[in-house]
Amino acid sequence: MTKTLHIIGGGMAGAEAAWQAANLGVPVVIHEMRPNVKTFAHRTGNIAEMVCSNSFRSDDDEANAVGLLHWEMRQAGSIVMQSADKHKLPAGSALAVDRDPFSETVTDMIAGHPLITVENNEINSLPDEGHWIIATGPLTSEGLGAAIAAEAGAESLAFFDAIAPIVYFDSINMDVAWMQSRYDKGESEEEQKAYLNCPMTKDQYEAFIDALLAADKTEFHEGETTPYFDGCLPIEVMAERGRETLRFGPMKPVGLTNPHDPENKAYAVVQLRRDNALGTLYNIVGFQTKMKYGAQTEVFRMIPALEKANFARLGGIHRNTFINSPTLLDDQMRLKSKPHIRFAGQITGVEGYVESAAMGILAGRFAAAEILGNTIETPPLDTAMGALINHITGGADAKTFQPMNVNFGLFQPIDVKGGRRNRKMRYKAYTDRAKAAWLGWLNAE
């Protein structure tokens, strides 16, 4: 009789693991504590609810590692990519989605699968037997987190993660702001205008930085350290690193021309990206923050065009825990001390929606193969997924292990004509090699 796979967590990784295993013929139970047990960031009990951003980043599968990861996931029948493609929003060369319909579609697909059951219950301990995947993400419940830490023999590593605010479009002053993607990226006119831009003069920028640095911020408990993942730094932390940091980061003015004042280049530009299909909500790109709510409204309304902004959601900050995967997991994502338990998603030390979902794909396939009595090899190092799983299960230094996005630095080097200076040709060589290797791995299963 076929055994059941149990998955703790109904986020991106949990949804993918369930979908992959069920499509291979294995019965699956997803244990999701929401909506019975709420979290800081979630609003619903839906599967794969997006809480930080609505973007899956670049969708270019020939010149970008995350775009390549999208391609590999699509080839594997990813439920996340199916829903993302269905609810895609204009975002230049990026893949941004309408977040609520996205998670509703994933939820409906999971609920409609004959081999998947969802139970809304909280698991607070490590199971002693069976086949399990822990895919609880950055907001692992306190009880389960303590059980994981106790089994690991040390406290889980942790850093702080932040989310950006969302603004109602009808409260933005379009006499000041304008629509344009940086360098007019995007195939259609709609995609080339996927971002809303708010220009700043030098004086406005300096005043904004002063207010940002002086704003009332969330304080942490005594003894807590505050390491941040560099890909999701709060803007005030960036500003503390230097007054020009934001102007060369999320507020860079390059590749944009203000139609209200085409002769004068902005000193800095704040960009907002459409957050839903209706175009009624826009999130402020790169503006993760730990400012308290009152301070956020005051500081963000200093941005030209946002003087009367109404916020659908303000920013916030929360603890994000992850395990020391190079020490604790084998190359099949099994907990070495309890090999009937696998880990998947952000808790393994990958960063980003698609990276988390990709690790769910692998964990689901590994677990299904084991249950069905089959053997499945780890994906080749030349693939995006192979590079990621290699990094988290042994490629990274355990002593300095930190969350990582997929990037070509994780891939085995490749020699191309023109050497290191021909980056475009080198990245194309990486993706060509990866696609061939990925299809070979899928076909060999």
N, C-alpha and C positions, 0 to 999 in steps of 0.2 A: 504494500500500500504506500502511495506517495506521501511523504511527510510534508508538513506545513512549514512555510517560512514566516517567521514573525519579524516585523519591522517596527522599531520604536521611533516615531517621528514622521509626520506627514508633510515635510517641507519638500524642497526640490529633490534632494537626494533620496528621501523616503519614497516619493512618488515614482522616481525613475527605477529604483530597486524593485519596487512592487510590480511595475509595468513590465520590466524586462523578465523577471522571474515568472510572472503569470503567463506571459506570451510564450514561455518555454514549457508551459504545462504544469507549473508548480502552484499549488494553492497558497495564498498569501493572506495574512492578517496584518493590517496597519494599526498600530496602537498610537492614537493621537490624543493628547490630553485636552487640546482646545475643542470646543469652546468652554468645557467645564472648568478647566484651569486656564486662566488668562495669562498673557505675558505683557511685558512693557510695550512691545512694538506691534503686536498683531491686533487686528480689529475684528476678525471673523474666525470661524472655525473651518474655513476652506482649506483644502489641500494646496500646497505650493503658493501660499499667500506671499506676495512680495512686500517687503517692509522698508527697505533702504532706498533703492532706486528702482526705476522702471526700465533700466537699460541693461542689455546683455553685451554692451560694448561693440566693438567692430565686427562686422559680418563679412569682411573681406577674407576669403579663404585662400588667397594666393600671396598675401603680403603681411598677414597678421596671425599670430599664434592663437588668439582667441577665436578668430574667424575660422581657422583650421579646426579648432575644437568643435565649433558649431557644425562644421561639415561632417566630422567623424560621428557626432551625436545623431545627426540626421540619418546617416547611413545605418546606424544601429537601431533606428526606429524610435528615437527619443520622444517621449510624451511631452516633455518640456518644449522641445523645438517644434513639435506639431502645433501646440497651442500658441507658442510665440509667433510662428509664421501666420497663423490664423488671425491673430490680433495685433499685427505689426502696425506701428505708427511711423509717420515720416520722421526720420532722424539722421538725414545725411547718409553716411556710410555705416552708421551704427544700427543695431537692431534694438529698438525700443518698443515696448508693448503697452497696450491698454491693460493696466494691472488687474483690475477687478474682473473683467471678462476672461482674462488669461487664467486666473486661478479658478474661476467658475467652470471653465472648460476642462481643466485638469481634474477638478473634483468630479464633474459629471462623467468623464472618461473612466476614472477609477471606480466610481460607483456602478457604472454600467458593465464592468468586466466581470464575467461569471466566476472567475477564480479569485477575486479580491474582495475581502471584507474589511470594513473600517470599524474599529471599536474605539469609542471616545473614553479612554481610561488612561490613568497615569501610572507608569511603571517606575517604582522608586528603588529597585534593587537589580542586580545583575542576575539574570536567569541561570539556573543550575544545569539545565539540559535543553535539548531541542536545537533548532536552527534559528539564529537571531542576527539581526543587523541593527546596530544603534546608529540612527541618523537624526539625532536631536538638534543638530545645528548649534548656533551661537547662544541660544537661550535654553540650554539644557536645564531641566528642573533641579532644584537644590538637592533633593533626595538622591536622584540618579547621579548627579554630578559628584556627590559625596561618595557614592558607591564606586564610581569609576576611579576617583582619586585614591580610595582605599585599596582597590585592587592593583592599581599602578604602583603602589608603594611610596608615592610622593604626591604632593599637591599638583593638580592639573595646571598647566601653563595658562596664562590669561592675559588678555590685553583689552583695551577699551575701544568700542566701535561706536560710531555716531551716524545719525541719519539727518538728511537735509529737509528743509521746510518746503511746503507746497503752497502756491499762491493761486487764488481765483483769477482767471484771465480778465474778467470784466472789471477788476479793480486796478488793472495796470494802465498807465497813461501812454497810449500809443502815439500821442503827439511827440513823445520823447523817445520811446522804444521803437525798434523795427525788427522785422523778421528776416533772418539770413543765417544760413549755415556757414561756418568758417570755411573760407576759400570756395564757397558755393558748392560744397560737396553734395553729391546725390544725383541720381539719374533723372529724376523728374523735377519740375519747378517746385512742387510741393515739398519734396525732400530737401531741395536747396534752401528752403525757408522753414526748416524744421525747428530752428532755434529763435528765441526772442532775445534781443540784445538791449542792454541798458548801459549807455556810455557814461564815463566819468572824466571830468577834468582832473588835472593834477591836484588842485585845491580840494576838490570833492573826495578824491582818493585818500589824500593825507588825513582829512577829517574823519573819513570812514575808518581808517586804520587806528587812529587815536581812540575812537569810540569803541572799536572792537577790542582793543587791548585793555581798556578801562571797564568794560562791561562786567556785570555780575555773572559769575559762572558757577557751574555745578562743582561743589567741593567733594572730595573723596574721603572715606573714613581714614582715621589715623592708621598709618602703617601700610596703606594701599599704595602700590606703585602704579604709574599710569603709562605703560608702554602702549603705543598706538601702531596699527598697521599703516604703513606709509601710503597705501592706496586709498585710505579713507580717513585722512587726518582732519580733525576739526579745523575750521578756518582760522580760529584764534591761535591755535598751536602753530600753524604755518606763519601767521603774522609775527608771532614771538620769535621766529627764526630769522626774521629780517623784514624790514618794512616793504621791500620790493618783492618778497617771495610770492605773494598773491598775484602781483602784476605779471609775473613770469609763470604762473600756474593757472588756476581756474579763471583768473580775471585778465588773461593776456588779450591785448587788443588786435593782434595780427590777423590778417585774412578777412577783415570786416570793413565795410564802408557804410557810414551813416547817411542814409538818403535825406535826412533832415538837415544835415550839415556836411555835404560831401567833400568840401575843401579842407576840413579840419579833422585830423585823426584823433580819436579818443585816447586819453592817457591810459585808461583801463576800461574793461567792459565786463559786466556781469551777464552771464548767459542763463536763460531759462529754457528747459526742454518740455515739450508737450507731454503730459502725464496720462491723458486719456483720449479716446477716439473723438469725443465731442469737442475737444479743444477748450474745455472749460477750466482745466487745471494745468498748471505748469510748475515743475520743480526747479529750484535754483541749483544749477549744476555745480558740483564740487563744494557746496556750502554746508557740509556736515558741521554740526556745532554742539558745544557743551554749554552755551550761554543759557541762562534761565529764561523762561518764557517772556517775562516782561522786558528784559533786555533785548531779546531777539526782535520783538516788534519795533522797539525804538531804533535799534541799529540798522535793521534791514529797510526801514522806511527812509533811511538816509540815502538809499540808492535811487538815483534819478529814474523816474517812471514808476517807482514803488512807494511813493510818498503816501498814498492812500491804500496800500495793499491790504487785502483781507486774506488771512491764512487759513487754508483748509486743514493744514497740519503744521505745527512748529517742529523744529529739530529737537533731537534728544540724544542721549548717550547711555550706553549700557555695557555691562561686562560681557565679554565674549570669550568663552573657554574653549580650549582645544587640547588634545592629548599630544604627548611626545611620540608621534607615530614611528619615527626611525627606531626607537627603543622598544615600543610596545607591539607593533604589528608586523606580521610576515608579509610576503609579497602577494598573498591572496587576501590581504586586508583583515586577516584573523588576529584576534587578541592572542598573543603567544601563550599566556597563562590560562586562557579559557578558549580554545580554538573553535568552540561551537558558536562563538560570538564574533561577528565582524563589525567594523565601523565604516561609516560612509559619510561623505559630505564635509561641511565646514569644520566639524569637530575633529577631523583628521589632520587639519592644518593646510587645507587649500582655501583660497580666498576668492569669493565671487560666486554669483548664481550658477553660471555654467560650469565652473570647475566643480562646485558642490554636486550639481546634477550628474556630471560626468563620472564622479566617483560612485554615485548611486548606481549608474549603469553597470560599472564593473562589479561592484559588490553584489548586485542582483544576479548577474550572470555567473559569478563565481559560486554563489550560494546555490543557485539552481542546478549547476553542473554537479556539485557535490551531492545534493539531494537525489539527483537522478542517476548517480553512480558514474558520471562521466569525468573526464579529465580535461581541464582547460588551462592553457598556458597564460601567463601574464602578457599583455600586449607588448609588441616590440618597442624598444627604446626610441625608435625613429618616429613613432606616432606621438600625437599630443597627449593622449591618455596614458600611453606608456611612459612618456617623460614625466608626467605628473605623479603617477603611482610610484615610479622609481624614486622621485624626489622625497616623497613622504614616507616611504618604507625602507629607506637606506641610503639614498643619494645625498641627503642633507646631513649636515653635522648635527648630531643629537644635542650637543651642548649649546648650540646657538640657534636651534630650530625655531623658525618663525613662519607665520602664514605666507603663502606664496600664490600669486596668480600664475597662470600658464604664460610662458614666454620662451622665445627661441634660445635663451641662455640655458634652458634645461635640456636642450636637444644635443645629441652627439654632433660635433663639428662636421662641417661639410666643405669640401674644396670646390670653388667655382672660379671661372675665368674672371679676372679682375680683383680676386682676393676679397679682403675685408671691406674695401672701399665700395664695392658694387653691392650695396645692401639689398636693393630691389631684386637683383638676380639671385643673390644668396637666399633670400627669404622664399623666392619661388622654388628654388631647389629643395629647400626644407619641406615645403608643402607638397611638392610632387613626390618626393621620397616617402613622406608620411602617408599620403593617400594610397599609394601602392601597398605599403606595409599594412595599413589598416584594413583594406579590402582583403588582403591575404589572410589576416588574422580572423576576420569575420567569417570568411569562407571555410576556414579550417576547423571551426567549432563543430 
